[in-house]
Amino acid sequence: MTGPPRRRRLRTWSALGELGRVPSEYEIVTHDTNYTLRTGRSAALEMNPSSPANLWFLTYRDRSPLQAPDWNGFRDPDQLTYRAYVTLQDEQETVVRGLLDEYSDAGHDARLPAAWLKTLALLFTAARRPAHATQLCHSYVAQMAPSSYISNCAAFAAADMLRRVSVLAYRTRELQRAHPTVGFGTADRARWETDPAWQPARRALEEALVAYDWGESFVAVNLVLRPTLDDILLRQLGETARDRGDDLTWLLLANLDLDAARCRRWSTALADYAIAQRPENADVIERWVARWTPRADAAAEALVQVLDRARTS
Amino acid sequence: MALLRRDEWEDLVDDIDWTPTYVDDTALFPDWLAGTGKVPRDAWGAWEVSYKVSYPDYVAIQREKEAGVYAVKAALGRSSVFPKLAEGWKTIAKAHFGAVALVEYMGMLGELRMARFGLAAAWRNTATLGALDEIRHTQVQLAVAHQLLAEDPQFDWAHKAFHTNDWVVVAARAVLDGMIAGANVVDLALQLPFTLETGFTNLQFVALAADALDVGDVNFANMISSIQTDEARHAQQGGPTLEILLEHDPERAQWAVDKTFWLSARLFAAITGPAMDYYTPLEHRRQSYRAFMEEWIVGQFMRSLADYGLRKPWYWNEFLEGLDIWHHSLHLGTWFWRQTLWWRPPAGVSRAERAWLAERYPRWEDLYGPLWDVIIANVNANRMETTFPETLPWLCNTCHLPITTYSQSPYDGRWQVRTYPLDYGRSTYHFCSKPCRQIWWQDKDLFGVKTVTERLVDGEIQPPDMAGVVAWMGLTPDVMGDDGDAYRWAEEYR
């Protein structure tokens, strides 16, 4: 034998070698970790290219109208790793826990006026289901996105929505105990399924759940529906709560809005990146925005009416 | 008033289903993804895991775990511990990182599929956190492996392996892709959390953590045992899914579990088997691979089958017989084709090691001794070219591993390696065993991927020699494997 060949001293993954700088910890653990996107593949999965799963990836991911030469160039503006995510959210949950503790001791719920309780029952505790629907959309984009940089953002967004559902669930039980006859917890599903205020939003989210092209799902939910709904269900509802003396709801929604703002940051950055990578993507995104905006507007209109009534009551 | 206990409000987290009316339920949950099959849609409402974790508990617990792992990584990362570890252990670490780190991300895709298409709200929520777990496992293993890059470029394959067509990786993808992202969520839950995670990886990770501690790789031990605590939690998704499926379609449940157990066992024999019986330094071996499998995998799996009222798989005798055969054959094969590996496999057949093997595997000397003796003679005569292959071995069309399994002839009692062929359409397919052949036949619409050897024969790999093969697999000269002990082990046979 001729002895072992001289070994390179690698500073980082060979896949990151062309970066021209030292990669961040975020890049080291996030870069190109979805091997179903490997170059030179005959199909996403090492199984029959005509199997349902491979055809699904081919149709809704690889042949999406939203295309870029290099999706792995995208970076989350917040550069979240798993470690950073659980640290960040544990801190936020500590804030939430502090709020819940403080306000339960102050007998906050007992003092809420009856008219405001109705608004909370309709727009706050009944919002667990739309939050869950959004969680499902994020989970879908996370599994179908063309880069692990995108998938991780979407997976964290899905977990954020589970966080939101959890905060809403906690408050639902507290409000239910303080006001057993308002329907907190017991009428949430019926309100979501039948109250006119929710029907356009429910329609939009149910339709978004079957928008299986990853790009369309991303545009519909991250760029259109969620920003619209978050503006009403987090910001406007929060401000109205503050005006009606419900500081707890205001503070909780302001905290949840931090997650929403983070989602908007990476979603906007991704749209910008897609267009910078391939200018034709602007038309693709425009087309989807045009398709989903009327649905978001209809959802907003119905929900805002409830808020308007609450503001004037 | 004070904070509510978790059990006072957590039921409302899963109280989130509704009846869709704007789109069909079958469009929201297409059956090839949701996989309900013969199970009535409403039956999934009973889905429940016994140990739940809420979102706030999750981030609190995981933050602490992460702090622990990264603290050890920071403390030991720049120390001189790793370079001094036994070569055999480094080999195990390299094989492990390459074979596992990005598979965790495939696990994430599987968890996300359950998080979207599971037919119970509790299941979808559990899987949402399961997906985070799998991101964690990808990231923490990449972080630790990355730290070792300066030590050896073979650690680059922690990230690179699954992007290549290395035959080990193709075999792993062929088994795991179908088991995870190729499956509907019901089969997926039986195949990934129930069979692979509960049946194999959990236990292997426990053993691996103990081995790492034993040889002094505290960083690895700490990382792997921390990962295992997550696996134990999210692997719970298998049980409730299996219970519901068993009520309505027991044959389907039996098939998914049987098939996955067999394919997982094949894959483990290729990687864990050689690691335990050949790579682990003799003084650190506490248990043979067979003893480990019998005690932990077989015992545990049999208990699980009994708990759920499943039958013993139809191939049980062949599987048990394989515990004496598969991994020895696969080790011989992987060592001989060592250029195609991203690690340097120790031969593990010094006189003392052979005595250890012979004591635990009474047929070892008869079946494998003569083959190694030829290799030893060639090494000692410096006929090194004869210790390398000229082409690829024939690979099984199901597990994609080399057809190297000895079995005993029922007629003359001789042990021989044979293929189990099947003519179908215009092709003849070859299998390592009857179970692999049967699995292929039952699921033939899902297979249908050429083995690496078939690609070579079809002219997809050029030039069609070993140099061409190795380059096609993505192996560079400084990474491709060679003997882990620079052939010094053969000297005592001179």
Interface residues (C-beta under 8 A of the other chain):
Chain A: M1 P4 P5 R6 R7 R8 R9 L10 R11 T12 W13 S14 A15 E25 I28 V29 T30 H31 D32 T33 N34 Y35 T36 R38 T39 G40 S42 A44 L45 E46 M47 N48 P49 S50 S51 P52 A53 N54 T81 Y82 R83 Y85 V86 T87 Q89 D90 E93 V96 R97 L100 D101 S104 D105 G107 R128 R129 A131 H132 Q135 L136 S139 Y140 A142 Q143 S148 S151 N152 A155 F156 A158 A159 L162 R163 V165 S166 L168 A169 Y170 T172 R173 E174 G185 D188 R189 W192 E193 R202 R203 E206 E207 L209 V210
Chain B: M1 A2 L3 L4 E8 W9 E10 L12 V13 D15 I16 D17 W18 T19 P20 T21 Y22 V23 A27 L28 W32 S54 Y55 P56 Y58 V59 A60 Q62 R63 E66 Y70 A101 L102 Y105 M106 M108 L109 L112 R113 A115 R116 A121 R124 N125 T128 L129 A131 L132 I135 R136 T138 Q139 V140 L142 A143 H146 L149 A150 D152 P153 F155 D156 H159 K160 F162 H163 T164 N165 V170 R173 A174 D177 G178 A181 G182 A183 M384 D445 L446 F447 G448 V449 P477 D478 D482 A486 Y487
